[in-house]
Amino acid sequence: MASSRTTSRTGKRAMRARFLRVGLCLGLTLGLAACGDGSGSPDPSCNEGDPRGPVLASIGESVIVPRQESFAQLTAALESAISAASQTPEDEAARTTAQTSWREAMDAWQAVELMLVGPASSRSNSRGGLGLRAEIYSWDDMNRCLLNTQTIGSDYDDPEALAEDVATQRGLWAIEYLLFNADTDNECSELNEINQDGSWDDMLDVLKERRLRHAASLATLVRQDAEELVRQWASGGENFLAELSSPCRNG
């Protein structure tokens, strides 16, 4: 059994190293492909026959998009598994299934995160950036106190309401906390309102159930964000792949 676990860990490390190399190559290629002069005008040395376009297209089609699609599929499975667990909060087998599903989705995201280009990246730091990475996985920008406050609030199981909150209370890290954590500490200051008015203590008897239902709602948001990331790249969507593949874009 120990040998099997060691082999599994070695395989994962090799996979992540491979994706890291791809990410580094992608970064270098993108840097070389930036044909603009920074003024918004095309670089006159750039031409439509530039070989960098096919290279970027190949990376996008063969590496980036398939990983994003795989992640999106796993987030749908995660949403389903946590939803099932939330219906039977005392069923440890259902919780274990949901935890396994989270691990699978998280492993897939680790590959995607090495290739933060366009819609997944920051709005301010990348062409086409929409900040979807922050909504899917905001680590290391996290606020556990706010997350626990959310869990005992009125909108904890309403995805639409939760979507209005900042990313530090959403995503895979928050789901992990809610799904794996059995500690009843809310990680807020003693002076925080939920520790002063008794509202946290009042919820302790139903905390396990509420955390699962909260996690299920957050899983819905992650699935929606993952699907939006795929749509942003797809030819039938916003087609960022075509933009990535064009070497003669404005700077």
C-alpha positions in Angstrom: 0.0 0.0 0.0 2.8 2.4 0.9 4.5 1.7 -2.4 1.3 2.5 -4.3 0.9 5.8 -2.5 4.6 6.7 -3.3 4.0 5.8 -6.9 0.9 8.0 -7.0 2.7 11.0 -5.4 5.6 10.5 -7.8 3.2 10.5 -10.8 1.5 13.7 -9.6 4.8 15.4 -9.2 5.9 14.4 -12.7 2.6 15.6 -14.1 2.9 19.0 -12.3 6.5 19.4 -13.5 5.3 18.7 -17.0 2.6 21.3 -16.8 5.0 23.8 -15.3 7.3 23.4 -18.3 4.4 24.0 -20.6 3.4 27.1 -18.6 6.9 28.5 -18.8 7.1 27.8 -22.5 3.7 29.4 -22.9 4.9 32.5 -21.0 8.0 32.8 -23.1 6.0 32.4 -26.3 3.4 35.0 -25.3 6.2 37.4 -24.5 7.8 36.9 -27.9 4.4 37.1 -29.6 3.6 40.5 -28.2 3.9 42.4 -31.4 2.5 45.7 -30.3 4.8 48.6 -29.4 2.8 49.5 -26.2 1.0 52.4 -27.9 -2.0 50.4 -29.2 -0.5 50.3 -32.7 0.6 47.1 -34.4 4.3 46.5 -34.7 5.2 47.1 -38.4 7.6 44.1 -38.2 4.7 41.8 -37.5 3.1 39.9 -40.3 0.3 37.4 -40.6 2.7 34.7 -41.6 4.5 34.9 -38.3 5.2 31.3 -37.1 4.3 32.2 -33.5 0.6 32.2 -34.3 0.5 28.4 -35.0 2.6 27.7 -31.9 0.2 29.6 -29.7 -2.8 28.0 -31.4 -1.3 24.5 -30.8 -0.6 25.2 -27.1 -4.2 26.5 -26.7 -5.9 23.7 -28.5 -3.8 20.9 -27.3 -3.0 21.9 -23.7 -4.9 24.8 -22.3 -8.5 24.2 -23.5 -8.5 20.4 -22.8 -7.4 21.1 -19.2 -10.0 23.7 -18.7 -12.7 21.4 -20.1 -11.6 18.5 -17.9 -11.7 20.8 -14.9 -15.2 22.0 -15.8 -16.4 18.4 -15.9 -14.9 17.7 -12.5 -16.6 20.8 -11.0 -19.9 19.5 -12.2 -19.2 16.2 -10.4 -18.1 18.1 -7.3 -21.3 20.1 -7.3 -23.4 16.9 -7.5 -21.4 15.1 -4.8 -21.6 17.9 -2.3 -25.3 18.4 -3.0 -25.9 14.7 -2.2 -23.8 15.0 1.0 -25.7 18.0 2.1 -29.0 16.1 1.9 -27.7 13.6 4.4 -25.2 15.4 6.6 -24.7 12.5 9.0 -23.8 10.1 6.1 -20.0 10.0 6.4 -19.7 7.9 3.2 -21.4 10.7 1.2 -19.1 13.2 2.8 -16.0 11.1 1.9 -17.3 10.9 -1.7 -17.6 14.6 -1.8 -14.1 15.1 -0.4 -12.7 12.7 -3.0 -14.5 14.7 -5.7 -12.9 17.9 -4.3 -9.5 16.4 -4.5 -10.0 15.4 -8.1 -11.2 18.9 -9.1 -8.3 20.5 -7.2 -5.8 18.3 -8.9 -7.2 19.4 -12.3 -7.2 23.0 -11.3 -3.5 22.8 -10.4 -2.8 22.1 -14.0 -5.0 24.9 -15.2 -3.4 27.4 -12.8 0.0 27.0 -14.4 -1.5 28.4 -17.6 -3.2 31.6 -16.4 -3.7 33.3 -19.7 -6.5 35.6 -20.8 -9.9 35.2 -19.0 -8.5 33.3 -16.0 -6.0 36.0 -15.2 -6.3 39.4 -13.6 -8.3 42.1 -15.4 -5.4 44.6 -15.0 -2.4 42.4 -15.7 -3.3 40.4 -18.8 -4.9 40.8 -22.2 -8.4 39.5 -22.0 -8.2 39.1 -18.3 -11.5 38.6 -16.5 -10.3 37.6 -13.0 -11.9 34.1 -13.2 -8.9 32.6 -11.3 -9.7 34.6 -8.2 -13.3 33.4 -8.2 -12.3 29.8 -8.7 -9.3 29.7 -6.3 -8.4 32.9 -4.5 -5.5 31.4 -2.4 -3.7 32.9 -0.7 -6.2 35.7 -0.3 -8.7 34.1 2.1 -10.9 35.2 5.0 -12.1 32.4 7.2 -13.9 34.6 9.7 -16.0 36.1 6.9 -16.6 32.6 5.5 -17.9 31.4 8.9 -20.0 34.5 9.3 -21.5 33.7 5.9 -22.3 30.1 7.0 -24.5 31.3 9.8 -26.1 34.1 7.7 -29.4 34.0 5.8 -27.9 33.6 2.3 -25.5 30.8 3.0 -27.3 28.4 0.6 -28.2 30.9 -2.1 -25.7 30.8 -5.0 -27.0 34.0 -6.5 -26.6 35.9 -3.3 -23.2 34.4 -2.6 -22.0 35.4 -6.1 -22.3 39.0 -4.9 -19.7 38.5 -2.2 -15.9 39.0 -2.7 -13.8 36.1 -4.0 -12.1 35.7 -0.6 -15.3 34.0 0.6 -15.7 31.7 -2.5 -14.0 29.1 -4.6 -12.2 25.9 -4.0 -10.4 27.0 -0.8 -13.7 27.9 0.8 -15.3 24.6 -0.2 -12.3 22.7 1.2 -12.6 24.5 4.5 -16.4 23.8 4.7 -16.1 20.2 3.6 -13.1 19.0 5.6 -13.1 21.2 8.7 -14.8 19.8 11.8 -13.5 22.5 14.1 -16.2 24.7 15.7 -13.9 27.7 16.1 -15.1 30.5 13.8 -11.6 32.2 13.6 -13.1 35.6 14.3 -12.0 38.0 17.0 -13.7 37.7 20.4 -15.0 41.2 19.7 -16.6 40.2 16.5 -20.4 40.5 16.4 -21.0 36.8 16.0 -19.0 36.1 19.2 -20.7 38.9 21.1 -24.4 38.3 20.3 -24.3 34.5 20.6 -25.3 33.9 17.0 -22.4 31.6 16.4 -23.0 29.5 19.5 -26.7 29.3 18.6 -25.8 27.6 15.3 -23.4 25.0 16.6 -26.0 22.2 16.7 -26.7 22.7 12.9 -23.2 23.8 11.9 -22.3 20.6 10.2 -25.4 20.6 8.0 -25.0 24.3 7.2 -21.4 24.0 6.2 -22.3 21.2 3.7 -25.2 23.3 2.2 -22.9 26.3 2.1 -20.3 24.2 0.3 -22.9 23.0 -2.2 -23.8 26.5 -3.1 -20.2 27.5 -3.5 -19.6 24.4 -5.7 -22.4 25.7 -7.9 -20.5 29.0 -8.4 -17.2 27.2 -9.1 -18.9 25.1 -11.7 -20.5 28.1 -13.3 -17.1 29.9 -13.3 -15.4 26.9 -14.8 -18.0 26.7 -17.6 -17.6 30.4 -18.2 -13.8 29.9 -18.6 -14.4 27.3 -21.2 -17.0 29.5 -23.0 -14.5 32.4 -23.1 -12.0 30.3 -25.0 -14.5 28.4 -27.2 -15.0 29.3 -30.9 -18.7 29.3 -30.2 -18.2 31.7 -27.3 -15.9 34.6 -26.9 -13.2 32.8 -28.9 -10.1 33.9 -26.9 -8.2 31.1 -28.5 -8.4 33.0 -31.8 -7.1 36.2 -30.1 -4.2 34.2 -28.5 -3.3 32.7 -31.8 -3.0 36.0 -33.6 0.6 37.3 -33.6 -0.3 40.6 -35.1 -2.5 42.0 -32.4 -2.4 45.5 -31.0 0.0 46.0 -28.1 
